[in-house]
Amino acid sequence: MKKEDLSYLYLILFHVAIGAMGYLLPFTTKIYGYSIFIFGVLYIIKKQNRNNEALIVAAYVVGSEVFLRMTGGNPLYEITKYGVMVFIFIGMYFSGFSKGAAPYWLFLLLLVPSVVLSVFVLDFDTDIRTTIAFNISGPVCLGIASLYTYRRKLPAEQMNDILLSMGLPIISCMIYLTFYTPDIRDVITSTQSNFETSGGYGPNQVATVLGLGMFIFFSRVIIESKTKFQVVINLILALNIAYRGMITFSRGGMITGFLMIVLLLLFLYFKSNYSGRVKLNYIVVLMTLALMATWGYTSFQTGGLINKRYANQDAKGRTKEDRFTGREEVAKSEIDMFLKNPIFGVGVGKGTEVRLAETGTSVLSHDEITRMLGEHGSLGVMALLILFFTPLVLYLENKFNMYLLCFVLFWLLTINHAAMRTAAPAFVYSLSLLNVQLGSPTKVKKEE
């Protein structure tokens, strides 16, 4: 076995061990969680961010967020978003923020009025600081990370390292779920999202990170596997993560990951020459067969319920009237708030209180787009337009960035079903702004 294969295998096995230890010795996840932040800061400072170590560390903490949440290993529930911001600030100290990132300075400024408004409109018994921080931490994390990544030149090799850094702790999550749910048939009895197969944690967030992990390791099969051994390892990881994601019965994250893979394949197909397309055809056939086999195995394990879940049917095969499990009612209420308060919205975090007063139930928003409309008003519309169009303009400048459209797609679809509960959509969006170069790291540094 080649030395590079052994190094890769050891890296994978280390994270397999972390996942197993998280289940067998739960206290180890706290050690793991604290270590990430402590050693992450020290690592960036030691390297002085010469090779964008801030992004590598931030990617790692983003990939570990759901695993640490479900195992109680995070020092604080929202610490990942704050951790990403701290790592990025340290990176800025050594490397500065990107010049010309005016769109994201404006984006951050557009968030301020509704934050100020919320101080005056939130109920007296509401913890104002916590409520505002919970709702605004995701957008602020996105804005700050984008100030660093905007048009920053990065060799493709480093981008693949960043994605691997994000994918490694997702392996630990997958292993933990394997231990946590030993017998699928005992816990899956309906077509609803399943907490038992999601590590006792929110299926929506678990499926989101697993869908991202599936994309990362499938992309490594296509782009970054230097030997047949690595092809096999990456394919096994991708399929196992896909299986664990599917049996959460939460569809959004897995559909997003699948569409990212399709978009990446289409991009590579149209950018490749004839011989490259022939190789891609073989890869597509291999991956299609592997996914079909994984789906078939999942269907067998769930007694066909997974088929009904994705067909929007209940366990008896009846089509459900509510395709979005009640989320459209929340979205409608936020659009109504926007129409009644079109300039500044109702204020950050006030949307939940308005729904409680109108319906008697306190429901958090699952859609960041309608939340921005309802709570930020027209300023929220402007902020969303900045986020949507800026990376598309950058794509016109650098059409060889194979990941840009995939990252924007992940952000857009994720915030539509999981809002910005996790740091993943914010950080992955910021990666779409990087100016990925096809040359070697040395060549890219000389060009800068």
N, C-alpha and C positions, 0 to 999 in steps of 0.2 A: 504494500500500500504506500502511495506517495506521501511525502511529508505534509503537503497542503491538505490532503484528504484526512490524515490523522488529526491535524490541528482543527479542522472543521468538525470532525466527529467528536473530539473531546469537548469542543464548545457546545455542541448539541447535547451531549450526555450530561454536561454540567447543569444545563437548564432542565433537563429531564429529572435530574436528582433534586433540584430546587423544588419542582412541582411535587415530587413524591414526598419530600421532607415536609412540605407545607401541609400535606394531609396526615402523615404519620406523626410528625412532631410540630404541631401548630405554632408553637412559640418561635420557631425558626423564621417564620414569615416576618415577624417584627424585626428581627436582626437583619434580614434581607432588605426590608423596607427602609430602615434607617441607614443601612450601609450604602444604598443607592445614592441617597442625597449627600451623605458625608463624603464618600469617595468620588462622587460626581464632581462636586465643587473642587476638591483637591486635584483631580485629574485635569480639569480645564485650566486651573491656575498653574499647575506644573508644566503643562504643554503650551501655556500662554496662547491657547486657541490658534496655533499656527495652521492647523489643518481642519478648522471648524469643529473642534472637539465639542463645543457647546451644542451643536446640532446632534452629534452622536449621543451625548449624554441625555439630552432632552428627548430624543427618539426612544431611548431605552426606558426612561421613566414613563413615557406615554404608553409604551407597550406593556408595562408592568401594572398600570393603574387598576384595571379591572381585577386582575389576579390578587393584588394586595387589598383591594376593597372587599372581595368575597372572603378573604382569609383573615381580615382584621389586621393586616400588616402595615397599613398606611398610618403614619403618625397622626394625620388629620384627614378628614374625608376629602376635602378639596385641595389637598397639598400638591397634587400632580400639576395642576394649572399654575399654582404659585411657584412650584419647582421649575417648571419650564421657563417662567419669566425670570427667575433668579439666574438660571443657567444662561439664558440669552443676554441678560444684563452683564454678566461676567464676560461673555463673548464679545459684547459691545465694548467693554472696557479695553480689551486687548486689540480688537479688530475694527471698532467703530460700527456705527449703523450705516445702512445703505444710503448713498446720496440720491436725491431725487425721489425719496419715498413719500412725497407730499400726499398721495392718495390715502395713505394709512395714518398720517398725522391728522388729516381731515376726518377720517373714519373715527378715530379716537375722540376727537373734539365733538363730533355729532352725538356721541353717547352721553356727554356731560349734562345737557339740559334736563333730560328725563331722570338722571340720577339725582340731580338737585331737587327736582319736582317731587320725587318719591319721599324725600325727607319730610315734606310737609303733608303728603296725602296718605301715607301708610297709617294703618290703625294704631291707636295709642299703645295697645298691648302687644304689638308686633316688634320683634327684635330687628330694628331697622338695619343695623350694620350687617347682620347675618343674611337677611333677606336680599339686600342689595348685592352683597358679595356673591351670593349663590347664583343670582341671575345675570350678573354682569361680568363675572370672572372669565367665562368662556370667550365673549367678544374681546375683552381687554387682552387676554392671552393671545388671541389671534392677531390683534393689532400690533402688539409688541414684537411677537415673533416675525411678523411681516416686515417691520421696520429693519430687522436684521437681514432677512433673506432677500428682500426686494432687489432683483437684478444682480445679486451677488454671484460671481463666477465660481463654478464648482465642477471639478472633473467628474465624469460619469462614474468612475470607480468609487469616489467618495459618496456619491448618491446611493450606490448599492450598499456601501458600508452602513450608511444611515438607516436604510430599510432593513438590513440584517439586524442592526442594533434594536430596532423596533420589534422585529419578529421573534427574537430569542426569548424574551419573557412571555410571549404568547404561547411558546412551546410549553413553558412551565404551567401556564393556565390550562392548556389542553391536557397535560398529564394529571394535574389536580382533579379536573373534571372526570377523567377516566377512573381514578380511585374513588371519587365521591359518588359516582353512579355506576356501580358494577353490573347491575342487571336492568337493562332498559325496559323490558317488558313488564316489570313489576311497578314502574312508576309512570308509564305513559298509558293513559286510559281515555284521553280525549284529544281534541285538536287545538286546545288552548296552549299558549306559551307556558313552558314547564320550568318551575323553579328547581325541581329535583335534579334535572339534567343540566342545570345552569349553576351548580355549586351552591344552591340556596340563595342565589343573588338574582338581580333583575335580568331576565332572559334577553331583553332588548339590548342592554349594554354588553352583555356577554356575546351575543350574536354579532354585534357591531365589531368588536375587537377580533373575533374569530374570522369574520368575513375579511377583515383587513389582513389578518395573518395568512389566510388562504391565498389572497392575492400576492402577498410578499413572496411566499415560497413557490407559487406557480411561476411568478416572474423570474425567480432564480433558476427554475428549471429551463426557462427559455433563454435567459440572458447571461446568467452568472455561473452556471455549472461548468467548470473547466474540465471535469473528467466524468466518465460514466458513473462512477461511484457517487459523485455529488448529484448527478441527475436522479439517481435512485433514491438517495437520502431526501432530497428536496421534494420529490414526488410523494414519498411516503408521508412526510410531514404535512404537505399540502392536503393530501387526501384525509389524513386523520383529523386535521383541524376542520376540514369541511364537514366530516361526519359529525364531529362534536358540535359544530355550529348548527347543522340541520336538526339535530335531536333536541335543541333548545325550543324548537317549534316557533321561534321568532324569525319572521321572514325577512324583515328589512335589511339587516346586516348581511345576510347571505346573498340576497339578490344584488345588493350593492357590490359585494366582492366579486360575484360572477360577472356583472356588467363591466367592472374594471378590467377583468381578465380579457373579456371580449374586445373591449376598446383598445387594450394594449396589443392584442394580436392583430387587429385591423390596422393599427398604426404601423406596426412592424411589416405587415404584408405589403402595404402600399409604399413603404419606404425602401423595401428590399429589391435587389436585382433578381434575375430569374433563378439563379442557384440558391439564393437566400429564401425565395418563396417555396422552392422544392423542399428545403429543410423544414421550413415552417409547416408545410403540409403534413409532413411526418409527425411533427410535434403536436399539431392540432388533432390528428387522428389518435395519437397516444393519449393525449389529455382527455379527449372526448370519451374514449373507451374507459379510461380510469374513472372519470366522473360518473359515467353511466353505471359502472360496477358499484361505485360508492352509493349512488342513489338507490340502486337495486337492493344492496345490503341494508341500507337505512329503512327502506320500505318493508323488507322482510322483518327486521328487528322491531319495527313499530306496528306490525300487523296491517300495513297499508295506510295507517293514519297520516303519515307524512304526505302522501299523495293528496289526501283530502284536505290537509292543512293548506297546501299551496294552491288547491282548487277552490279555496274559501268555502269549504264544507265542514259541517260538524261530524261527529263520530258516526252518525247514521247516514251520512252522505247527503244531507239536506243543505242546500246553498244558504249561507248566512246572509241576512239582509244588511248587516253592518259589516262592511269590508274592512274598516279601519278601527275596529274595537272601541268606538266612542270618541276617537280623537277628532273626528270631523266636527263634533259639537263644540269642542274646545276651540278649534280653529275658527268656527263661525262666530263664537263669542268674542274672539280677539279681533276679527274683522269688524264686528259691530262696535267694539271699543274704539277702533281706528276711525270709523265713520262719525262717531260722536265726539271724538277728541283728535281731529286730523293734524294738528300742528305738533304738539309735544307728546301726544298719547296720554295714557293714564298714569304713567310713572313706572319705574322699574320695580317689579315684584307686586305691583298693585293688581295686576290681572287676576291672580289667584284669589285675592280678597273680593274682587268684583264678582267672580264666579260663585264664591261662597255665599255672598249676599243674595245673588239672583237665583241660585239653584239649591243652596243648602249643602253643597258638597265642595270640598277643597281639592281641586284637581290641578296639578302642575301641567304646564304646556309641554307638548311633545314636538312642536313645530317652531323652530327658531324664527322662521320667516314671518309667520303670523304673530308670534310674540313680539318681534321687533316692530311690526305694524301697530299692534295694540298698545304697547308700552312706550314706544318711542315716536309714534306718529309719522309725520312726513320726513322728519330727520332720520327715522329708521329706514324709510324707503330709500333715501339718498345713500345711507350707509350700505344697504344691501346692493344697490346698483354699483357702488365702488367695488365691492367684493366680487361681484359677478363679472364685470367687464374688464377690470384691470388684468387678471391673468390671461384673458382672451387676447388682449392687446399684446401682451408679452409673447403669446404663442405666435402671433404674426411676425415677431422679430426673430424668434428662435423656434422654427418648426421641427427641429431635430430633437427637442426635449420630449422623449418618449413617454415620460411620466406625467407631464403637465396636465393634460386633459383627464387622466385617470384620477389625479389628486383632486381636481376641481369637482369631478363627478362624485367622488367619495364625500367631500364636504357637503355638496348640494343635497345629495340623497340622504345622508346621515342626519343633517339638521332638520330634514322633513319628517323623520320618524323618531329621532332620539334627541332632538334639540341639541344643546351643547353640554349635556350632562357630564361627558368626559372631555379630556383634553385632546383626544384624537382628531376630531374634525378641525379644530383650531390649528393644531400643529401641522397636520397633513396639508391643509390649505396653504399654510405659509411655505411649504416645500415647493408648491407649484410656481412660486415666484422666483426660484433660483434659476440662474442662467447656466444650465448644465452644458458642459463642454465635452466633446468626444475625445479630446486629446488627453495626454498623460498629465498627472498632477504638476510635474515640473514645467511643462509647456504652458499650462493654465496660469501658474504663478508668474512666469515671465511676461505673459500678455497683460497681466494686471499691473 
